Amino acid sequence: MMKDLGIQITKSISIMCDNTNAINIFKNLIMHSRTKHIAIRYHFLKEKVAKGEVELEFVPTSEQVVDIFVKPLSKEVVEYLQKKLGGVTLPKH
């Protein structure tokens, strides 16, 4: 997509993942019977990993900053993830 937009990518794109089994499947070039059911989009990602265009990095579940947008979290966790994102806490009125 970036190439279609005319944006030159000089290094691999990092995807943060908290599932070590998924990372291992994507890094393993051999297809196993248990991976036959995986949708085409995952095979596309596997090809990108094999070509070095995409890198999968393990990140612990507690450090997944995207959770702030998709999960109900405690106030403390929201504030922690806000800081990781570079967000600010609004003052109370």
N, CA, C and O of each residue as an XYZ file, in Angstrom:
372
protein
N       0.821     -1.181      0.000
C       0.000      0.000      0.000
C       0.870      1.251      0.000
O       0.585      2.216     -0.710
N       1.927      1.229      0.797
C       2.797      2.405      0.866
C       3.443      2.676     -0.494
O       3.557      3.831     -0.904
N       3.862      1.625     -1.193
C       4.454      1.789     -2.526
C       3.436      2.385     -3.483
O       3.780      3.235     -4.303
N       2.187      1.949     -3.387
C       1.128      2.497     -4.237
C       0.912      3.986     -3.984
O       0.526      4.726     -4.890
N       1.160      4.419     -2.757
C       1.026      5.838     -2.403
C       2.269      6.646     -2.734
O       2.300      7.860     -2.535
N       3.299      5.966     -3.244
C       4.536      6.648     -3.614
C       5.481      6.877     -2.446
O       6.385      7.707     -2.528
N       5.277      6.150     -1.368
C       6.126      6.283     -0.182
C       7.156      5.166     -0.207
O       6.801      3.987     -0.224
N       8.430      5.535     -0.208
C       9.515      4.560     -0.260
C       9.790      3.993      1.135
O      10.023      4.746      2.081
N       9.763      2.683      1.255
C      10.049      2.002      2.523
C      11.479      1.469      2.422
O      11.804      0.719      1.501
N      12.330      1.861      3.374
C      13.732      1.438      3.323
C      14.071      0.338      4.314
O      15.124     -0.291      4.214
N      13.182      0.105      5.270
C      13.431     -0.970      6.236
C      12.148     -1.750      6.457
O      11.075     -1.325      6.028
N      12.255     -2.883      7.123
C      11.082     -3.719      7.343
C      10.104     -3.055      8.314
O      10.491     -2.248      9.159
N       8.854     -3.409      8.172
C       7.793     -2.902      9.034
C       7.668     -3.842     10.225
O       7.628     -5.059     10.047
N       7.606     -3.297     11.437
C       7.483     -4.112     12.647
C       6.025     -4.250     13.044
O       5.276     -3.274     13.078
N       5.637     -5.485     13.346
C       4.316     -5.760     13.879
C       4.516     -6.370     15.262
O       5.197     -7.385     15.404
N       3.926     -5.753     16.272
C       4.035     -6.227     17.640
C       2.969     -7.285     17.890
O       1.797     -7.077     17.578
N       3.375     -8.412     18.449
C       2.459     -9.531     18.664
C       2.747    -10.155     20.025
O       3.907    -10.321     20.401
N       1.693    -10.501     20.763
C       1.891    -11.123     22.076
C       1.653    -12.626     22.034
O       1.517    -13.259     23.081
N       1.599    -13.204     20.840
C       1.349    -14.629     20.687
C       2.577    -15.298     20.077
O       2.802    -15.215     18.869
N       3.371    -15.963     20.921
C       4.611    -16.578     20.429
C       4.338    -17.704     19.440
O       5.138    -17.922     18.530
N       3.230    -18.424     19.593
C       2.898    -19.481     18.635
C       2.642    -18.899     17.250
O       3.091    -19.462     16.252
N       1.930    -17.786     17.177
C       1.673    -17.145     15.888
C       2.983    -16.682     15.254
O       3.181    -16.854     14.051
N       3.874    -16.100     16.045
C       5.167    -15.654     15.528
C       5.943    -16.835     14.973
O       6.527    -16.734     13.894
N       5.960    -17.947     15.686
C       6.681    -19.138     15.226
C       6.098    -19.692     13.936
O       6.848    -20.128     13.062
N       4.787    -19.685     13.799
C       4.158    -20.170     12.561
C       4.570    -19.292     11.385
O       4.887    -19.801     10.310
N       4.566    -17.976     11.583
C       4.921    -17.074     10.495
C       6.391    -17.169     10.116
O       6.739    -16.982      8.950
N       7.245    -17.454     11.066
C       8.677    -17.540     10.779
C       9.084    -18.889     10.197
O      10.150    -18.998      9.591
N       8.250    -19.925     10.372
C       8.556    -21.258      9.882
C       8.104    -21.353      8.428
O       6.921    -21.175      8.138
N       9.028    -21.631      7.512
C       8.706    -21.663      6.092
C       7.983    -22.931      5.666
O       7.433    -22.983      4.566
N       7.971    -23.954      6.512
C       7.348    -25.229      6.172
C       5.879    -25.192      6.575
O       5.542    -24.780      7.686
N       5.011    -25.622      5.671
C       3.580    -25.696      5.982
C       3.291    -26.990      6.724
O       3.688    -28.068      6.282
N       2.619    -26.884      7.820
C       2.223    -28.058      8.589
C       0.727    -28.280      8.414
O      -0.004    -27.366      8.032
N       0.284    -29.482      8.691
C      -1.145    -29.794      8.542
C      -1.999    -28.895      9.424
O      -3.137    -28.584      9.071
N      -1.470    -28.476     10.554
C      -2.274    -27.637     11.450
C      -2.403    -26.197     10.965
O      -3.191    -25.435     11.526
N      -1.651    -25.804      9.937
C      -1.748    -24.439      9.424
C      -2.499    -24.366      8.097
O      -2.612    -23.287      7.514
N      -3.010    -25.484      7.615
C      -3.724    -25.494      6.332
C      -4.983    -24.633      6.366
O      -5.354    -24.040      5.353
N      -5.632    -24.559      7.504
C      -6.900    -23.847      7.620
C      -6.742    -22.337      7.728
O      -7.738    -21.615      7.696
N      -5.531    -21.851      7.852
C      -5.306    -20.417      8.042
C      -5.671    -19.668      6.760
O      -5.325    -20.103      5.661
N      -6.357    -18.562      6.902
C      -6.852    -17.778      5.766
C      -5.713    -17.231      4.906
O      -4.565    -17.143      5.343
N      -6.060    -16.873      3.688
C      -5.089    -16.383      2.704
C      -4.320    -15.174      3.224
O      -3.125    -15.054      2.953
N      -4.968    -14.275      3.963
C      -4.275    -13.068      4.438
C      -3.092    -13.409      5.340
O      -2.115    -12.661      5.390
N      -3.174    -14.542      6.057
C      -2.068    -14.940      6.912
C      -0.918    -15.518      6.086
O       0.251    -15.347      6.432
N      -1.254    -16.192      5.012
C      -0.211    -16.688      4.119
C       0.493    -15.519      3.441
O       1.699    -15.575      3.199
N      -0.255    -14.459      3.134
C       0.325    -13.244      2.581
C       1.343    -12.665      3.564
O       2.448    -12.298      3.163
N       0.985    -12.582      4.833
C       1.885    -12.063      5.853
C       3.111    -12.964      5.999
O       4.229    -12.479      6.179
N       2.894    -14.271      5.920
C       4.008    -15.217      6.030
C       5.017    -14.984      4.913
O       6.224    -15.046      5.147
N       4.537    -14.715      3.702
C       5.426    -14.417      2.575
C       6.210    -13.138      2.823
O       7.400    -13.072      2.513
N       5.563    -12.129      3.376
C       6.225    -10.844      3.662
C       7.303    -11.015      4.730
O       8.357    -10.382      4.658
N       7.041    -11.866      5.719
C       8.038    -12.150      6.756
C       9.234    -12.866      6.123
O      10.383    -12.535      6.416
N       8.964    -13.842      5.258
C      10.031    -14.600      4.600
C      10.899    -13.694      3.725
O      12.105    -13.916      3.617
N      10.303    -12.680      3.103
C      11.049    -11.757      2.244
C      11.780    -10.680      3.049
O      12.596     -9.942      2.498
N      11.490    -10.589      4.346
C      12.130     -9.577      5.182
C      11.458     -8.219      5.111
O      12.006     -7.231      5.599
N      10.281     -8.156      4.510
C       9.563     -6.888      4.411
C       8.809     -6.553      5.691
O       8.530     -5.389      5.976
N       8.480     -7.596      6.462
C       7.758     -7.431      7.719
C       8.499     -8.200      8.794
O       8.983     -9.305      8.552
N       8.588     -7.622      9.976
C       9.221     -8.256     11.135
C       8.173     -8.416     12.222
O       7.437     -7.476     12.522
N       8.103     -9.599     12.814
C       7.200     -9.812     13.931
C       8.003     -9.751     15.219
O       8.999    -10.458     15.372
N       7.569     -8.910     16.137
C       8.262     -8.752     17.410
C       7.338     -9.166     18.547
O       6.161     -8.806     18.572
N       7.888     -9.924     19.484
C       7.102    -10.296     20.664
C       7.024     -9.112     21.601
O       8.018     -8.439     21.873
N       5.835     -8.878     22.082
C       5.599     -7.847     23.083
C       4.642     -8.453     24.106
O       3.612     -9.004     23.719
N       4.949     -8.370     25.386
C       4.056     -8.953     26.397
C       2.658     -8.326     26.329
O       2.511     -7.164     25.950
N       1.662     -9.083     26.690
C       0.280     -8.617     26.657
C       0.113     -7.305     27.428
O      -0.636     -6.424     27.005
N       0.801     -7.180     28.541
C       0.673     -5.968     29.367
C       1.228     -4.720     28.680
O       0.949     -3.602     29.114
N       2.008     -4.899     27.618
C       2.618     -3.774     26.914
C       1.923     -3.473     25.586
O       2.384     -2.612     24.836
N       0.832     -4.158     25.283
C       0.120     -3.954     24.017
C      -0.654     -2.641     24.076
O      -1.756     -2.589     24.621
N      -0.078     -1.588     23.519
C      -0.709     -0.269     23.611
C      -2.016     -0.191     22.832
O      -2.861      0.649     23.143
N      -2.202     -1.032     21.841
C      -3.448     -1.017     21.069
C      -4.651     -1.377     21.941
O      -5.782     -1.018     21.614
N      -4.417     -2.080     23.043
C      -5.506     -2.463     23.939
C      -6.282     -1.257     24.461
O      -7.459     -1.370     24.802
N      -5.623     -0.110     24.521
C      -6.293      1.098     25.016
C      -7.470      1.470     24.108
O      -8.415      2.122     24.552
N      -7.415      1.059     22.848
C      -8.473      1.386     21.896
C      -9.534      0.295     21.753
O     -10.630      0.563     21.259
N      -9.223     -0.924     22.177
C     -10.131     -2.037     21.874
C     -10.627     -2.821     23.084
O     -11.471     -3.703     22.927
N     -10.135     -2.534     24.276
C     -10.536     -3.310     25.450
C     -10.940     -2.392     26.595
O     -10.410     -1.290     26.735
N     -11.882     -2.852     27.414
C     -12.165     -2.101     28.637
C     -11.032     -2.352     29.633
O     -10.722     -3.501     29.948
N     -10.427     -1.296     30.120
C      -9.267     -1.415     31.009
C      -9.471     -0.582     32.259
O     -10.279      0.347     32.284
N      -8.725     -0.932     33.293
C      -8.780     -0.142     34.517
C      -8.140      1.228     34.272
O      -7.378      1.411     33.322
N      -8.456      2.163     35.126
C      -7.920      3.524     35.016
C      -6.391      3.509     35.035
O      -5.748      4.232     34.275
N      -5.815      2.683     35.906
C      -4.359      2.623     36.024
C      -3.712      2.124     34.731
O      -2.688      2.653     34.298
N      -4.310      1.110     34.124
C      -3.765      0.559     32.881
C      -3.896      1.577     31.749
O      -2.978      1.731     30.943
N      -5.034      2.270     31.687
C      -5.237      3.301     30.662
C      -4.181      4.394     30.800
O      -3.595      4.815     29.803
N      -3.935      4.855     32.020
C      -2.933      5.902     32.241
C      -1.535      5.418     31.861
O      -0.754      6.176     31.285
N      -1.216      4.173     32.175
C       0.091      3.603     31.822
C       0.260      3.551     30.303
O       1.298      3.947     29.773
N      -0.767      3.060     29.609
C      -0.679      2.957     28.157
C      -0.687      4.330     27.491
O      -0.060      4.516     26.449
N      -1.394      5.294     28.087
C      -1.366      6.675     27.576
C       0.059      7.209     27.581
O       0.499      7.836     26.618
N       0.773      6.958     28.667
C       2.160      7.428     28.767
C       3.034      6.767     27.706
O       3.900      7.418     27.120
N       2.814      5.482     27.457
C       3.587      4.759     26.439
C       3.310      5.321     25.041
O       4.190      5.336     24.181
N       2.078      5.779     24.832
C       1.709      6.367     23.546
C       2.137      7.833     23.434
O       2.064      8.423     22.356
N       2.576      8.410     24.532
C       2.960      9.820     24.520
C       1.767     10.736     24.755
O       1.832     11.935     24.483
N       0.662     10.158     25.271
C      -0.534     10.947     25.533
C      -0.421     11.698     26.847
O       0.473     11.451     27.656
N      -1.314     12.585     27.027
C      -1.343     13.377     28.263
C      -2.636     13.095     29.019
O      -3.641     12.703     28.426
N      -2.602     13.294     30.303
C      -3.793     13.163     31.138
C      -4.428     14.554     31.258
O      -3.768     15.528     31.623
N      -5.698     14.617     30.946
C      -6.395     15.902     31.031
C      -6.666     16.246     32.493
O      -6.985     15.368     33.295
N      -6.535     17.546     32.841
C      -6.822     17.936     34.223
C      -8.308     17.793     34.525
O      -9.158     17.944     33.648
N      -8.597     17.500     35.787
C     -10.006     17.387     36.218
C     -10.543     18.773     36.524
O      -9.827     19.621     37.057
N     -11.797     19.000     36.190
C     -12.427     20.309     36.434
C     -13.237     20.278     37.674
O     -13.841     21.285     38.042
